[in-house]
Amino acid sequence: MHCRRHGTKCTIALWMLIAVADVAVLAAAAGPLVVLLVVAGLVLGAGAFLGMRVLTRRDAVHNQPATRSMADAMGRRRA
């Protein structure tokens, strides 16, 4: 007799569906204002993270020495 292994994709999908339903119930119980504030906080946090990441990459690019030629850069990338 064949039996399913524990933790198959169907089981994980079912538990994820239950988790999404739980979040929806908690959001409905908390009220729309609380949900709006939480979403706004997440958006602001993500924007701050992405802005910080862009600024640090820009600084890293500007601080590299300009003496490298394109051939050196291509050779290092292929190696």
Biotite code that builds the C-alpha atoms (Angstrom):
import biotite.structure as struc

atoms = struc.array([
    struc.Atom([0.000, 0.000, 0.000], chain_id="A", res_id=1, res_name="MET", atom_name="CA", element="C"),
    struc.Atom([1.336, 3.400, -0.962], chain_id="A", res_id=2, res_name="HIS", atom_name="CA", element="C"),
    struc.Atom([1.243, 6.213, 1.503], chain_id="A", res_id=3, res_name="CYS", atom_name="CA", element="C"),
    struc.Atom([2.036, 9.902, 1.152], chain_id="A", res_id=4, res_name="ARG", atom_name="CA", element="C"),
    struc.Atom([5.103, 11.342, 2.744], chain_id="A", res_id=5, res_name="ARG", atom_name="CA", element="C"),
    struc.Atom([4.604, 13.890, 5.501], chain_id="A", res_id=6, res_name="HIS", atom_name="CA", element="C"),
    struc.Atom([5.050, 17.501, 4.343], chain_id="A", res_id=7, res_name="GLY", atom_name="CA", element="C"),
    struc.Atom([4.023, 17.185, 0.730], chain_id="A", res_id=8, res_name="THR", atom_name="CA", element="C"),
    struc.Atom([3.276, 20.229, -1.406], chain_id="A", res_id=9, res_name="LYS", atom_name="CA", element="C"),
    struc.Atom([-0.478, 19.849, -0.918], chain_id="A", res_id=10, res_name="CYS", atom_name="CA", element="C"),
    struc.Atom([-0.097, 19.965, 2.859], chain_id="A", res_id=11, res_name="THR", atom_name="CA", element="C"),
    struc.Atom([2.133, 23.031, 2.732], chain_id="A", res_id=12, res_name="ILE", atom_name="CA", element="C"),
    struc.Atom([-0.287, 24.783, 0.358], chain_id="A", res_id=13, res_name="ALA", atom_name="CA", element="C"),
    struc.Atom([-3.177, 24.029, 2.690], chain_id="A", res_id=14, res_name="LEU", atom_name="CA", element="C"),
    struc.Atom([-1.361, 25.488, 5.701], chain_id="A", res_id=15, res_name="TRP", atom_name="CA", element="C"),
    struc.Atom([-0.397, 28.582, 3.704], chain_id="A", res_id=16, res_name="MET", atom_name="CA", element="C"),
    struc.Atom([-4.049, 29.059, 2.744], chain_id="A", res_id=17, res_name="LEU", atom_name="CA", element="C"),
    struc.Atom([-5.030, 28.769, 6.401], chain_id="A", res_id=18, res_name="ILE", atom_name="CA", element="C"),
    struc.Atom([-2.351, 31.334, 7.334], chain_id="A", res_id=19, res_name="ALA", atom_name="CA", element="C"),
    struc.Atom([-3.667, 33.801, 4.735], chain_id="A", res_id=20, res_name="VAL", atom_name="CA", element="C"),
    struc.Atom([-7.205, 33.319, 6.050], chain_id="A", res_id=21, res_name="ALA", atom_name="CA", element="C"),
    struc.Atom([-5.978, 33.943, 9.612], chain_id="A", res_id=22, res_name="ASP", atom_name="CA", element="C"),
    struc.Atom([-4.329, 37.195, 8.532], chain_id="A", res_id=23, res_name="VAL", atom_name="CA", element="C"),
    struc.Atom([-7.561, 38.260, 6.813], chain_id="A", res_id=24, res_name="ALA", atom_name="CA", element="C"),
    struc.Atom([-9.582, 37.539, 9.962], chain_id="A", res_id=25, res_name="VAL", atom_name="CA", element="C"),
    struc.Atom([-7.112, 39.475, 12.132], chain_id="A", res_id=26, res_name="LEU", atom_name="CA", element="C"),
    struc.Atom([-7.187, 42.411, 9.698], chain_id="A", res_id=27, res_name="ALA", atom_name="CA", element="C"),
    struc.Atom([-10.987, 42.461, 9.755], chain_id="A", res_id=28, res_name="ALA", atom_name="CA", element="C"),
    struc.Atom([-10.999, 42.351, 13.552], chain_id="A", res_id=29, res_name="ALA", atom_name="CA", element="C"),
    struc.Atom([-8.413, 45.123, 13.869], chain_id="A", res_id=30, res_name="ALA", atom_name="CA", element="C"),
    struc.Atom([-10.276, 47.527, 11.636], chain_id="A", res_id=31, res_name="GLY", atom_name="CA", element="C"),
    struc.Atom([-9.402, 49.331, 8.423], chain_id="A", res_id=32, res_name="PRO", atom_name="CA", element="C"),
    struc.Atom([-7.477, 52.153, 10.101], chain_id="A", res_id=33, res_name="LEU", atom_name="CA", element="C"),
    struc.Atom([-5.019, 49.792, 11.789], chain_id="A", res_id=34, res_name="VAL", atom_name="CA", element="C"),
    struc.Atom([-4.531, 47.832, 8.570], chain_id="A", res_id=35, res_name="VAL", atom_name="CA", element="C"),
    struc.Atom([-3.934, 51.070, 6.651], chain_id="A", res_id=36, res_name="LEU", atom_name="CA", element="C"),
    struc.Atom([-1.345, 52.218, 9.195], chain_id="A", res_id=37, res_name="LEU", atom_name="CA", element="C"),
    struc.Atom([0.476, 48.880, 9.091], chain_id="A", res_id=38, res_name="VAL", atom_name="CA", element="C"),
    struc.Atom([0.552, 48.865, 5.280], chain_id="A", res_id=39, res_name="VAL", atom_name="CA", element="C"),
    struc.Atom([1.756, 52.480, 5.210], chain_id="A", res_id=40, res_name="ALA", atom_name="CA", element="C"),
    struc.Atom([4.526, 51.586, 7.667], chain_id="A", res_id=41, res_name="GLY", atom_name="CA", element="C"),
    struc.Atom([5.608, 48.634, 5.537], chain_id="A", res_id=42, res_name="LEU", atom_name="CA", element="C"),
    struc.Atom([5.673, 50.773, 2.391], chain_id="A", res_id=43, res_name="VAL", atom_name="CA", element="C"),
    struc.Atom([7.719, 53.484, 4.112], chain_id="A", res_id=44, res_name="LEU", atom_name="CA", element="C"),
    struc.Atom([10.129, 50.903, 5.500], chain_id="A", res_id=45, res_name="GLY", atom_name="CA", element="C"),
    struc.Atom([10.607, 49.285, 2.097], chain_id="A", res_id=46, res_name="ALA", atom_name="CA", element="C"),
    struc.Atom([11.143, 52.688, 0.490], chain_id="A", res_id=47, res_name="GLY", atom_name="CA", element="C"),
    struc.Atom([13.747, 53.633, 3.081], chain_id="A", res_id=48, res_name="ALA", atom_name="CA", element="C"),
    struc.Atom([15.545, 50.318, 2.594], chain_id="A", res_id=49, res_name="PHE", atom_name="CA", element="C"),
    struc.Atom([15.626, 50.659, -1.193], chain_id="A", res_id=50, res_name="LEU", atom_name="CA", element="C"),
    struc.Atom([16.726, 54.294, -0.999], chain_id="A", res_id=51, res_name="GLY", atom_name="CA", element="C"),
    struc.Atom([19.562, 53.391, 1.365], chain_id="A", res_id=52, res_name="MET", atom_name="CA", element="C"),
    struc.Atom([20.614, 50.574, -0.935], chain_id="A", res_id=53, res_name="ARG", atom_name="CA", element="C"),
    struc.Atom([20.679, 52.830, -4.002], chain_id="A", res_id=54, res_name="VAL", atom_name="CA", element="C"),
    struc.Atom([22.704, 55.480, -2.191], chain_id="A", res_id=55, res_name="LEU", atom_name="CA", element="C"),
    struc.Atom([25.277, 52.989, -0.902], chain_id="A", res_id=56, res_name="THR", atom_name="CA", element="C"),
    struc.Atom([25.709, 51.470, -4.366], chain_id="A", res_id=57, res_name="ARG", atom_name="CA", element="C"),
    struc.Atom([26.148, 54.911, -5.900], chain_id="A", res_id=58, res_name="ARG", atom_name="CA", element="C"),
    struc.Atom([28.880, 55.706, -3.350], chain_id="A", res_id=59, res_name="ASP", atom_name="CA", element="C"),
    struc.Atom([30.613, 52.393, -4.058], chain_id="A", res_id=60, res_name="ALA", atom_name="CA", element="C"),
    struc.Atom([30.611, 53.057, -7.809], chain_id="A", res_id=61, res_name="VAL", atom_name="CA", element="C"),
    struc.Atom([31.990, 56.599, -7.416], chain_id="A", res_id=62, res_name="HIS", atom_name="CA", element="C"),
    struc.Atom([34.759, 55.479, -5.055], chain_id="A", res_id=63, res_name="ASN", atom_name="CA", element="C"),
    struc.Atom([36.265, 52.989, -7.508], chain_id="A", res_id=64, res_name="GLN", atom_name="CA", element="C"),
    struc.Atom([39.480, 54.044, -9.208], chain_id="A", res_id=65, res_name="PRO", atom_name="CA", element="C"),
    struc.Atom([38.974, 55.295, -12.750], chain_id="A", res_id=66, res_name="ALA", atom_name="CA", element="C"),
    struc.Atom([42.265, 53.837, -14.072], chain_id="A", res_id=67, res_name="THR", atom_name="CA", element="C"),
    struc.Atom([40.793, 50.436, -14.961], chain_id="A", res_id=68, res_name="ARG", atom_name="CA", element="C"),
    struc.Atom([40.280, 49.962, -18.648], chain_id="A", res_id=69, res_name="SER", atom_name="CA", element="C"),
    struc.Atom([37.294, 48.247, -20.198], chain_id="A", res_id=70, res_name="MET", atom_name="CA", element="C"),
    struc.Atom([39.501, 45.337, -21.298], chain_id="A", res_id=71, res_name="ALA", atom_name="CA", element="C"),
    struc.Atom([40.613, 44.750, -17.692], chain_id="A", res_id=72, res_name="ASP", atom_name="CA", element="C"),
    struc.Atom([37.037, 44.796, -16.507], chain_id="A", res_id=73, res_name="ALA", atom_name="CA", element="C"),
    struc.Atom([35.904, 42.340, -19.200], chain_id="A", res_id=74, res_name="MET", atom_name="CA", element="C"),
    struc.Atom([38.861, 40.044, -18.509], chain_id="A", res_id=75, res_name="GLY", atom_name="CA", element="C"),
    struc.Atom([38.115, 39.933, -14.811], chain_id="A", res_id=76, res_name="ARG", atom_name="CA", element="C"),
    struc.Atom([34.456, 39.268, -15.441], chain_id="A", res_id=77, res_name="ARG", atom_name="CA", element="C"),
    struc.Atom([35.189, 36.323, -17.758], chain_id="A", res_id=78, res_name="ARG", atom_name="CA", element="C"),
    struc.Atom([37.851, 34.749, -15.577], chain_id="A", res_id=79, res_name="ALA", atom_name="CA", element="C"),
])
